[in-house]
Amino acid sequence: MKRIVIIFGLLLATSGCRPFWINFIDPPGPKEYQLGWEDGCDSGLSAEGDWDYKLMYGFKKRPEMAANEQYKQGWNEGFSYCRFSLAASKSGGDWGDVGLGSGF
């Protein structure tokens, strides 16, 4: 029983993480751009992913940042990058398809 609880705990802890290649992305720019990129990335993962991605990430767009151009640009770029990177990773291609280039 103890082993089942430990395994379940490890699975639960790792299921809430973003796909590992997104952890290597550090969006450049001011704080507003970075915040928009992260919110857009979460929204893109939710849009492209299955039900588990929709539950974990959801749609995120902060209404208080609606007039901030840096936030909007970061949101759009993060949304596109994460959505299409996840789609490429699900298609069974090689690692160059997920947006990391030929680094792997």
The first five atom37 places (N, CA, C, CB, O) and aatype in JSON, in Angstrom:
{
  "aatype": [12, 11, 1, 9, 19, 9, 9, 13, 7, 10, 10, 10, 0, 16, 15, 7, 4, 1, 14, 13, 17, 9, 2, 13, 9, 3, 14, 14, 7, 14, 11, 6, 18, 5, 10, 7, 17, 6, 3, 7, 4, 3, 15, 7, 10, 15, 0, 6, 7, 3, 17, 3, 18, 11, 10, 12, 18, 7, 13, 11, 11, 1, 14, 6, 12, 0, 0, 2, 6, 5, 18, 11, 5, 7, 17, 2, 6, 7, 13, 15, 18, 4, 1, 13, 15, 10, 0, 0, 15, 11, 15, 7, 7, 3, 17, 7, 3, 19, 7, 10, 7, 15, 7, 13],
  "atom_mask": [
    [1, 1, 1, 1, 1],
    [1, 1, 1, 1, 1],
    [1, 1, 1, 1, 1],
    [1, 1, 1, 1, 1],
    [1, 1, 1, 1, 1],
    [1, 1, 1, 1, 1],
    [1, 1, 1, 1, 1],
    [1, 1, 1, 1, 1],
    [1, 1, 1, 0, 1],
    [1, 1, 1, 1, 1],
    [1, 1, 1, 1, 1],
    [1, 1, 1, 1, 1],
    [1, 1, 1, 1, 1],
    [1, 1, 1, 1, 1],
    [1, 1, 1, 1, 1],
    [1, 1, 1, 0, 1],
    [1, 1, 1, 1, 1],
    [1, 1, 1, 1, 1],
    [1, 1, 1, 1, 1],
    [1, 1, 1, 1, 1],
    [1, 1, 1, 1, 1],
    [1, 1, 1, 1, 1],
    [1, 1, 1, 1, 1],
    [1, 1, 1, 1, 1],
    [1, 1, 1, 1, 1],
    [1, 1, 1, 1, 1],
    [1, 1, 1, 1, 1],
    [1, 1, 1, 1, 1],
    [1, 1, 1, 0, 1],
    [1, 1, 1, 1, 1],
    [1, 1, 1, 1, 1],
    [1, 1, 1, 1, 1],
    [1, 1, 1, 1, 1],
    [1, 1, 1, 1, 1],
    [1, 1, 1, 1, 1],
    [1, 1, 1, 0, 1],
    [1, 1, 1, 1, 1],
    [1, 1, 1, 1, 1],
    [1, 1, 1, 1, 1],
    [1, 1, 1, 0, 1],
    [1, 1, 1, 1, 1],
    [1, 1, 1, 1, 1],
    [1, 1, 1, 1, 1],
    [1, 1, 1, 0, 1],
    [1, 1, 1, 1, 1],
    [1, 1, 1, 1, 1],
    [1, 1, 1, 1, 1],
    [1, 1, 1, 1, 1],
    [1, 1, 1, 0, 1],
    [1, 1, 1, 1, 1],
    [1, 1, 1, 1, 1],
    [1, 1, 1, 1, 1],
    [1, 1, 1, 1, 1],
    [1, 1, 1, 1, 1],
    [1, 1, 1, 1, 1],
    [1, 1, 1, 1, 1],
    [1, 1, 1, 1, 1],
    [1, 1, 1, 0, 1],
    [1, 1, 1, 1, 1],
    [1, 1, 1, 1, 1],
    [1, 1, 1, 1, 1],
    [1, 1, 1, 1, 1],
    [1, 1, 1, 1, 1],
    [1, 1, 1, 1, 1],
    [1, 1, 1, 1, 1],
    [1, 1, 1, 1, 1],
    [1, 1, 1, 1, 1],
    [1, 1, 1, 1, 1],
    [1, 1, 1, 1, 1],
    [1, 1, 1, 1, 1],
    [1, 1, 1, 1, 1],
    [1, 1, 1, 1, 1],
    [1, 1, 1, 1, 1],
    [1, 1, 1, 0, 1],
    [1, 1, 1, 1, 1],
    [1, 1, 1, 1, 1],
    [1, 1, 1, 1, 1],
    [1, 1, 1, 0, 1],
    [1, 1, 1, 1, 1],
    [1, 1, 1, 1, 1],
    [1, 1, 1, 1, 1],
    [1, 1, 1, 1, 1],
    [1, 1, 1, 1, 1],
    [1, 1, 1, 1, 1],
    [1, 1, 1, 1, 1],
    [1, 1, 1, 1, 1],
    [1, 1, 1, 1, 1],
    [1, 1, 1, 1, 1],
    [1, 1, 1, 1, 1],
    [1, 1, 1, 1, 1],
    [1, 1, 1, 1, 1],
    [1, 1, 1, 0, 1],
    [1, 1, 1, 0, 1],
    [1, 1, 1, 1, 1],
    [1, 1, 1, 1, 1],
    [1, 1, 1, 0, 1],
    [1, 1, 1, 1, 1],
    [1, 1, 1, 1, 1],
    [1, 1, 1, 0, 1],
    [1, 1, 1, 1, 1],
    [1, 1, 1, 0, 1],
    [1, 1, 1, 1, 1],
    [1, 1, 1, 0, 1],
    [1, 1, 1, 1, 1]
  ],
  "atom_positions": [
    [[0.82, -1.2, 0.0], [0.0, 0.0, 0.0], [0.86, 1.26, 0.0], [-0.93, 0.0, 1.21], [0.56, 2.24, -0.68]],
    [[1.94, 1.2, 0.77], [2.83, 2.36, 0.85], [3.45, 2.67, -0.51], [3.92, 2.11, 1.9], [3.61, 3.83, -0.88]],
    [[3.8, 1.62, -1.25], [4.4, 1.8, -2.55], [3.4, 2.44, -3.53], [4.91, 0.47, -3.1], [3.79, 3.28, -4.34]],
    [[2.16, 2.06, -3.46], [1.13, 2.62, -4.33], [0.95, 4.1, -4.04], [-0.21, 1.87, -4.15], [0.8, 4.9, -4.97]],
    [[0.95, 4.48, -2.79], [0.81, 5.89, -2.41], [1.99, 6.71, -2.92], [0.67, 6.03, -0.89], [1.81, 7.82, -3.41]],
    [[3.19, 6.17, -2.8], [4.39, 6.87, -3.28], [4.35, 7.03, -4.79], [5.66, 6.12, -2.86], [4.64, 8.11, -5.3]],
    [[4.0, 5.98, -5.5], [3.91, 6.05, -6.97], [2.84, 7.05, -7.39], [3.61, 4.66, -7.58], [3.07, 7.85, -8.29]],
    [[1.7, 6.99, -6.75], [0.63, 7.92, -7.07], [1.06, 9.37, -6.79], [-0.64, 7.57, -6.27], [0.77, 10.27, -7.57]],
    [[1.75, 9.57, -5.7], [2.24, 10.91, -5.36], [3.23, 11.43, -6.38], [0.0, 0.0, 0.0], [3.17, 12.6, -6.76]],
    [[4.14, 10.58, -6.84], [5.1, 10.99, -7.87], [4.4, 11.31, -9.19], [6.14, 9.9, -8.09], [4.74, 12.3, -9.84]],
    [[3.45, 10.5, -9.57], [2.7, 10.77, -10.8], [1.92, 12.07, -10.7], [1.75, 9.61, -11.1], [1.87, 12.85, -11.66]],
    [[1.32, 12.31, -9.56], [0.57, 13.54, -9.36], [1.48, 14.76, -9.38], [-0.2, 13.48, -8.05], [1.12, 15.79, -9.94]],
    [[2.65, 14.64, -8.79], [3.59, 15.76, -8.75], [4.12, 16.11, -10.13], [4.74, 15.44, -7.82], [4.31, 17.29, -10.43]],
    [[4.36, 15.12, -10.96], [4.91, 15.4, -12.29], [3.83, 15.75, -13.31], [5.7, 14.22, -12.78], [4.15, 16.29, -14.37]],
    [[2.59, 15.46, -13.03], [1.54, 15.73, -14.02], [1.19, 17.21, -14.09], [0.29, 14.94, -13.69], [0.61, 17.65, -15.09]],
    [[1.52, 17.98, -13.09], [1.2, 19.41, -13.1], [2.26, 20.26, -13.76], [0.0, 0.0, 0.0], [2.15, 21.49, -13.75]],
    [[3.27, 19.64, -14.34], [4.37, 20.39, -14.94], [4.08, 20.68, -16.4], [5.69, 19.61, -14.81], [3.36, 19.96, -17.07]],
    [[4.67, 21.77, -16.86], [4.61, 22.06, -18.29], [5.47, 21.05, -19.04], [5.07, 23.52, -18.6], [6.32, 20.4, -18.44]],
    [[5.25, 20.92, -20.35], [6.15, 20.08, -21.13], [7.59, 20.55, -20.93], [5.77, 20.09, -22.63], [7.84, 21.75, -20.85]],
    [[8.53, 19.62, -20.85], [9.87, 19.96, -20.4], [10.58, 20.96, -21.29], [10.69, 18.72, -20.31], [11.39, 21.74, -20.79]],
    [[10.32, 20.98, -22.6], [11.04, 21.9, -23.47], [10.65, 23.36, -23.23], [10.8, 21.54, -24.92], [11.42, 24.26, -23.54]],
    [[9.48, 23.59, -22.68], [9.05, 24.96, -22.41], [9.8, 25.54, -21.21], [7.54, 25.02, -22.17], [9.91, 26.76, -21.08]],
    [[10.31, 24.68, -20.34], [11.08, 25.17, -19.2], [12.4, 25.8, -19.63], [11.34, 24.04, -18.24], [13.01, 26.53, -18.85]],
    [[12.86, 25.52, -20.84], [14.11, 26.09, -21.33], [13.9, 27.44, -22.0], [14.76, 25.14, -22.3], [14.88, 28.11, -22.33]],
    [[12.68, 27.85, -22.2], [12.38, 29.12, -22.87], [12.35, 30.23, -21.83], [11.04, 29.04, -23.64], [11.6, 30.17, -20.85]],
    [[13.16, 31.24, -22.04], [13.17, 32.41, -21.18], [12.87, 33.61, -22.08], [14.56, 32.58, -20.42], [13.77, 34.15, -22.72]],
    [[11.6, 34.03, -22.13], [11.25, 35.1, -23.06], [11.98, 36.4, -22.72], [9.74, 35.34, -23.06], [11.98, 36.83, -21.56]],
    [[12.59, 37.02, -23.71], [13.29, 38.28, -23.46], [12.31, 39.44, -23.35], [14.32, 38.55, -24.58], [11.15, 39.32, -23.76]],
    [[12.77, 40.53, -22.82], [11.93, 41.73, -22.78], [11.52, 42.13, -21.38], [0.0, 0.0, 0.0], [11.94, 41.53, -20.4]],
    [[10.71, 43.16, -21.32], [10.28, 43.68, -20.01], [9.33, 42.72, -19.29], [9.6, 45.04, -20.18], [8.85, 41.74, -19.88]],
    [[9.07, 43.0, -18.04], [8.23, 42.13, -17.2], [6.84, 41.94, -17.79], [8.12, 42.71, -15.79], [6.28, 40.85, -17.71]],
    [[6.27, 42.99, -18.38], [4.93, 42.89, -18.95], [4.91, 41.9, -20.11], [4.43, 44.26, -19.42], [3.97, 41.11, -20.25]],
    [[5.96, 41.94, -20.94], [6.06, 41.0, -22.06], [6.18, 39.57, -21.54], [7.26, 41.35, -22.96], [5.51, 38.67, -22.04]],
    [[7.04, 39.37, -20.54], [7.24, 38.04, -19.99], [5.96, 37.48, -19.36], [8.36, 38.06, -18.96], [5.65, 36.3, -19.5]],
    [[5.23, 38.33, -18.66], [3.96, 37.92, -18.06], [2.96, 37.54, -19.15], [3.4, 39.05, -17.18], [2.26, 36.53, -19.02]],
    [[2.88, 38.34, -20.2], [2.0, 38.02, -21.32], [2.4, 36.73, -22.01], [0.0, 0.0, 0.0], [1.54, 35.94, -22.41]],
    [[3.71, 36.51, -22.14], [4.19, 35.28, -22.79], [3.78, 34.06, -21.97], [5.72, 35.32, -22.96], [3.31, 33.07, -22.53]],
    [[3.95, 34.12, -20.66], [3.58, 32.98, -19.82], [2.07, 32.72, -19.85], [4.03, 33.22, -18.38], [1.64, 31.57, -19.95]],
    [[1.27, 33.79, -19.77], [-0.19, 33.62, -19.84], [-0.61, 33.08, -21.2], [-0.9, 34.95, -19.55], [-1.47, 32.21, -21.29]],
    [[-0.01, 33.61, -22.26], [-0.33, 33.13, -23.6], [0.1, 31.69, -23.81], [0.0, 0.0, 0.0], [-0.6, 30.92, -24.47]],
    [[1.25, 31.32, -23.25], [1.73, 29.94, -23.36], [0.76, 28.99, -22.67], [3.14, 29.8, -22.75], [0.41, 27.95, -23.23]],
    [[0.33, 29.33, -21.47], [-0.63, 28.48, -20.77], [-1.93, 28.35, -21.56], [-0.92, 29.03, -19.37], [-2.51, 27.27, -21.63]],
    [[-2.38, 29.45, -22.15], [-3.6, 29.42, -22.96], [-3.42, 28.58, -24.21], [-4.03, 30.84, -23.34], [-4.33, 27.86, -24.62]],
    [[-2.23, 28.66, -24.83], [-1.95, 27.85, -26.01], [-1.9, 26.37, -25.71], [0.0, 0.0, 0.0], [-2.37, 25.55, -26.49]],
    [[-1.31, 26.02, -24.56], [-1.29, 24.61, -24.16], [-2.7, 24.1, -23.91], [-0.43, 24.43, -22.89], [-3.03, 22.97, -24.26]],
    [[-3.52, 24.95, -23.32], [-4.91, 24.57, -23.06], [-5.68, 24.4, -24.37], [-5.59, 25.61, -22.18], [-6.49, 23.48, -24.5]],
    [[-5.43, 25.28, -25.32], [-6.15, 25.23, -26.59], [-5.78, 23.99, -27.41], [-5.87, 26.49, -27.41], [-6.64, 23.4, -28.06]],
    [[-4.52, 23.6, -27.37], [-4.06, 22.48, -28.2], [-4.16, 21.14, -27.48], [-2.64, 22.71, -28.64], [-4.3, 20.1, -28.13]],
    [[-4.08, 21.16, -26.16], [-3.99, 19.91, -25.41], [-5.32, 19.22, -25.2], [0.0, 0.0, 0.0], [-6.38, 19.72, -25.56]],
    [[-5.2, 18.05, -24.61], [-6.38, 17.26, -24.27], [-7.0, 17.79, -22.99], [-6.01, 15.78, -24.11], [-6.66, 18.88, -22.54]],
    [[-7.91, 17.03, -22.42], [-8.65, 17.5, -21.24], [-7.74, 17.8, -20.06], [-9.68, 16.47, -20.83], [-8.03, 18.69, -19.27]],
    [[-6.62, 17.04, -19.93], [-5.73, 17.3, -18.81], [-5.03, 18.65, -18.93], [-4.7, 16.18, -18.7], [-4.82, 19.33, -17.93]],
    [[-4.67, 19.04, -20.14], [-4.08, 20.36, -20.35], [-5.11, 21.46, -20.1], [-3.51, 20.48, -21.78], [-4.79, 22.51, -19.54]],
    [[-6.34, 21.22, -20.51], [-7.39, 22.22, -20.28], [-7.64, 22.43, -18.79], [-8.69, 21.79, -20.98], [-7.88, 23.55, -18.35]],
    [[-7.57, 21.35, -18.02], [-7.76, 21.47, -16.57], [-6.58, 22.17, -15.9], [-7.96, 20.1, -15.96], [-6.78, 22.96, -14.98]],
    [[-5.36, 21.88, -16.35], [-4.17, 22.41, -15.68], [-3.9, 23.87, -16.03], [-2.98, 21.59, -16.04], [-3.48, 24.64, -15.17]],
    [[-4.14, 24.26, -17.27], [-3.72, 25.59, -17.71], [-4.88, 26.55, -17.93], [-2.93, 25.47, -18.99], [-4.86, 27.66, -17.38]],
    [[-5.86, 26.18, -18.69], [-7.0, 27.05, -18.93], [-6.64, 28.29, -19.74], [0.0, 0.0, 0.0], [-5.5, 28.45, -20.18]],
    [[-7.62, 29.15, -19.92], [-7.43, 30.39, -20.66], [-7.03, 31.48, -19.68], [-8.72, 30.78, -21.45], [-7.74, 31.72, -18.69]],
    [[-5.92, 32.14, -19.94], [-5.44, 33.2, -19.06], [-5.18, 34.46, -19.86], [-4.16, 32.76, -18.32], [-4.33, 34.48, -20.75]],
    [[-5.91, 35.5, -19.56], [-5.65, 36.82, -20.15], [-6.11, 37.83, -19.12], [-6.4, 37.01, -21.54], [-7.3, 37.9, -18.8]],
    [[-5.19, 38.61, -18.61], [-5.47, 39.53, -17.51], [-6.15, 40.79, -18.02], [-4.18, 39.89, -16.77], [-5.58, 41.5, -18.86]],
    [[-7.36, 41.08, -17.54], [-8.09, 42.26, -18.01], [-7.4, 43.58, -17.65], [-9.49, 42.25, -17.44], [-7.54, 44.57, -18.36]],
    [[-6.65, 43.59, -16.54], [-5.97, 44.83, -16.15], [-4.81, 45.17, -17.08], [-5.46, 44.72, -14.72], [-4.3, 46.29, -17.05]],
    [[-4.39, 44.21, -17.92], [-3.29, 44.44, -18.86], [-3.79, 44.65, -20.29], [-2.32, 43.26, -18.83], [-3.0, 44.62, -21.23]],
    [[-5.08, 44.86, -20.46], [-5.66, 44.97, -21.8], [-5.1, 46.12, -22.62], [-7.16, 45.13, -21.69], [-5.05, 46.03, -23.85]],
    [[-4.67, 47.19, -21.98], [-4.15, 48.35, -22.71], [-2.64, 48.29, -22.88], [-4.54, 49.62, -21.99], [-2.07, 49.18, -23.52]],
    [[-1.98, 47.3, -22.35], [-0.52, 47.21, -22.4], [-0.09, 46.47, -23.67], [0.03, 46.51, -21.14], [-0.38, 45.29, -23.82]],
    [[0.59, 47.16, -24.55], [1.01, 46.57, -25.83], [2.06, 45.48, -25.65], [1.55, 47.66, -26.76], [2.05, 44.49, -26.39]],
    [[2.95, 45.65, -24.68], [3.97, 44.63, -24.44], [3.33, 43.32, -24.0], [4.98, 45.11, -23.37], [3.71, 42.24, -24.45]],
    [[2.35, 43.42, -23.11], [1.65, 42.23, -22.63], [0.93, 41.55, -23.79], [0.63, 42.6, -21.51], [1.0, 40.33, -23.93]],
    [[0.24, 42.31, -24.61], [-0.51, 41.72, -25.73], [0.42, 41.03, -26.72], [-1.33, 42.79, -26.45], [0.11, 39.95, -27.22]],
    [[1.56, 41.67, -27.02], [2.5, 41.06, -27.95], [3.08, 39.77, -27.36], [3.63, 42.04, -28.29], [3.17, 38.75, -28.05]],
    [[3.46, 39.81, -26.09], [3.97, 38.61, -25.43], [2.94, 37.51, -25.37], [0.0, 0.0, 0.0], [3.27, 36.34, -25.57]],
    [[1.68, 37.87, -25.1], [0.61, 36.88, -25.03], [0.44, 36.19, -26.38], [-0.71, 37.53, -24.6], [0.37, 34.96, -26.45]],
    [[0.39, 36.97, -27.46], [0.21, 36.39, -28.79], [1.36, 35.48, -29.17], [0.06, 37.5, -29.83], [1.15, 34.4, -29.72]],
    [[2.59, 35.91, -28.88], [3.75, 35.09, -29.24], [3.84, 33.83, -28.38], [5.03, 35.91, -29.11], [4.17, 32.76, -28.89]],
    [[3.55, 33.94, -27.09], [3.56, 32.77, -26.22], [2.48, 31.77, -26.6], [0.0, 0.0, 0.0], [2.71, 30.56, -26.59]],
    [[1.28, 32.27, -26.93], [0.18, 31.41, -27.35], [0.57, 30.62, -28.6], [-1.09, 32.25, -27.63], [0.41, 29.39, -28.63]],
    [[1.07, 31.31, -29.6], [1.43, 30.64, -30.85], [2.55, 29.64, -30.65], [1.85, 31.66, -31.9], [2.48, 28.51, -31.14]],
    [[3.58, 30.04, -29.92], [4.73, 29.16, -29.74], [4.34, 27.87, -29.01], [5.83, 29.88, -28.95], [4.65, 26.78, -29.48]],
    [[3.66, 28.0, -27.9], [3.34, 26.82, -27.09], [2.29, 25.94, -27.76], [2.87, 27.23, -25.71], [2.36, 24.72, -27.69]],
    [[1.32, 26.57, -28.4], [0.28, 25.77, -29.06], [0.87, 24.94, -30.19], [-0.82, 26.67, -29.59], [0.61, 23.74, -30.28]],
    [[1.66, 25.57, -31.06], [2.18, 24.84, -32.2], [3.33, 23.92, -31.82], [2.62, 25.8, -33.26], [3.57, 22.93, -32.51]],
    [[4.06, 24.23, -30.74], [5.09, 23.31, -30.26], [4.46, 22.04, -29.71], [5.96, 23.98, -29.19], [4.96, 20.94, -29.95]],
    [[3.37, 22.18, -28.97], [2.68, 21.0, -28.45], [2.09, 20.18, -29.59], [1.57, 21.42, -27.48], [2.14, 18.95, -29.56]],
    [[1.53, 20.84, -30.6], [0.98, 20.12, -31.74], [2.08, 19.35, -32.47], [0.28, 21.09, -32.71], [1.86, 18.22, -32.9]],
    [[3.25, 19.96, -32.62], [4.35, 19.29, -33.3], [4.86, 18.11, -32.49], [5.49, 20.26, -33.57], [5.26, 17.09, -33.06]],
    [[4.86, 18.24, -31.17], [5.35, 17.14, -30.34], [4.38, 15.96, -30.36], [5.57, 17.61, -28.9], [4.8, 14.81, -30.21]],
    [[3.09, 16.22, -30.55], [2.11, 15.14, -30.61], [2.09, 14.45, -31.96], [0.73, 15.68, -30.3], [1.58, 13.34, -32.07]],
    [[2.65, 15.09, -32.99], [2.56, 14.53, -34.33], [3.58, 13.42, -34.59], [2.75, 15.62, -35.35], [3.53, 12.76, -35.63]],
    [[4.51, 13.22, -33.66], [5.46, 12.13, -33.82], [6.67, 12.49, -34.66], [0.0, 0.0, 0.0], [7.38, 11.6, -35.13]],
    [[6.93, 13.78, -34.86], [8.1, 14.2, -35.61], [9.36, 14.1, -34.77], [0.0, 0.0, 0.0], [9.37, 13.45, -33.72]],
    [[10.42, 14.76, -35.23], [11.65, 14.73, -34.44], [11.72, 15.96, -33.53], [12.88, 14.69, -35.37], [10.84, 16.81, -33.57]],
    [[12.76, 16.04, -32.71], [12.87, 17.11, -31.71], [13.01, 18.48, -32.33], [14.04, 16.85, -30.8], [12.73, 19.48, -31.67]],
    [[13.43, 18.57, -33.57], [13.54, 19.87, -34.23], [12.18, 20.51, -34.45], [0.0, 0.0, 0.0], [12.09, 21.72, -34.66]],
    [[11.1, 19.71, -34.39], [9.76, 20.21, -34.63], [9.16, 20.96, -33.44], [8.86, 19.08, -35.0], [8.19, 21.69, -33.62]],
    [[9.71, 20.81, -32.25], [9.11, 21.43, -31.08], [9.64, 22.83, -30.8], [9.34, 20.57, -29.88], [9.25, 23.44, -29.8]],
    [[10.49, 23.35, -31.65], [10.93, 24.73, -31.52], [12.29, 24.92, -30.87], [0.0, 0.0, 0.0], [12.66, 26.05, -30.55]],
    [[13.03, 23.84, -30.65], [14.35, 23.96, -30.04], [15.46, 24.0, -31.08], [14.58, 22.81, -29.09], [16.63, 24.11, -30.71]],
    [[15.14, 23.91, -32.33], [16.16, 23.9, -33.35], [16.84, 22.56, -33.44], [0.0, 0.0, 0.0], [16.23, 21.52, -33.2]],
    [[18.11, 22.56, -33.8], [18.84, 21.3, -33.95], [19.71, 21.02, -32.73], [19.71, 21.34, -35.22], [20.72, 20.32, -32.85]],
    [[19.34, 21.55, -31.58], [20.13, 21.37, -30.37], [20.1, 19.97, -29.8], [0.0, 0.0, 0.0], [20.92, 19.64, -28.95]],
    [[19.18, 19.13, -30.24], [19.09, 17.78, -29.7], [19.5, 16.76, -30.71], [17.71, 17.49, -29.2], [19.49, 15.56, -30.42]]
  ]
}
